[in-house]
Amino acid sequence: MTSFLVIIMIFFWLLLLFYSVVTIGGVWYRIRYKSLLPLQTYPSVAVLIPAHNEEVVIEDTLNAMTRLEYEGPLHIFLLDDNSTDNTAEIAKCFSSVFSNIHYIPVPPGEPKGKSRVLNYGLKISTSDYFIVYDADNQPEADAIQKLVETAETTKHAAGAVGYVKTINANANPLTKMIGLEFQVFQLLMQCGRWALFKLGSLAGTNMLLRRSVLEKMGGYDVFALAEDAELTVRLTAAGYLLPVVPDSRTWEQEPERINIFIKQRTRWLTGNLYLLEKSFHELSHWKGKTFILTLQHLLTYFVFIVLLLFSDIFFIMSMLGIELPNIAAPLLLLWFMSYVVYTIQLLSAIVIDRNVSPSNVFFMLIMYFTYAQIFIILLIRSTFSYVLSRVRGQTISWDKTKRFKQEETEQ
């Protein structure tokens, strides 16, 4: 029992050290970051928007696309994956007015999901770069130009990665906490990994990629539910870089109900289980910088959640008066330090992002007890789903996130 607890403590302190160092690196990068000078010439870019039954949000998304400011050739492709609502009618209306907006019906096919749709989008477009936006995204006008400027001036860059912000953060406590989480993991930790290791991670949206590189890599893996994470690992293993551009921003809608949130994040975690299994068969995933990336995925999606569970157990045992063994340090300290580091990350993110408010500080203080605990359920749920599908020899189907009508935005 003592040896088991020692192993837990070692992993715990290594995880705390890793997160602390990356957080400091992210703060340092954000403070020193400066926008690049304009390019002399700008390459062509295709915007790919996968869409399936998106009538609730697609008008706002396409309106945002009409406001994009880019100095080079820019075409927007709405990739309609067999929608049965009014998505097609709305997109066709925009394409009839704007010459650079194109409605593209995607032929039916298997397996269903974002990866297959994006691969089709690559076939019907010919630009130097392409950028992916989810159907609920509203990028800021200069988002694409800043990504291209960074990609074009970074040696060995396969593209560039922007920042994803929550447009409905004030809808309810859940969206508020999702927004705070994104400030940490979509920006602060991204910036920290880039500053320390020259590692970037594709975020699934607001991500620019060089067409020639992706064609060389064989396109998207159609079986990957977390297609962004899977492609990130492959690109890194091949020696490419994905620089992080914190001032390239898009605004994205997040789930407003807990059941929708759980379904979305179960898909994300299941996709990372697929990636982990794939990494066990790919030796290149455990070499050089790719090892750091693979380790980071393992720490973030699995080790952190398991240690979170143990810290909860130790805390509850101490509250019930059950005596805990002491090994180098009291086990109750594991729970306390988990809370401290988690909260400091959130505090650093809202300070750097300049959105400190009484509301954000309050949610920051309670997120460890509420929001973070949901991920224990998510890991159990996704592991059961993934193992069951493997036993049955089934392909896990893509689970689309439900959208909500936005009355007003926070931009």
Summary of the structure (lengths in Angstrom):
residues: 411
radius of gyration: 21.5
end to end distance: 52.8
largest distance: 71.6
contacts: 1362
relative contact order: 0.14
helix: 54%
strand: 12%
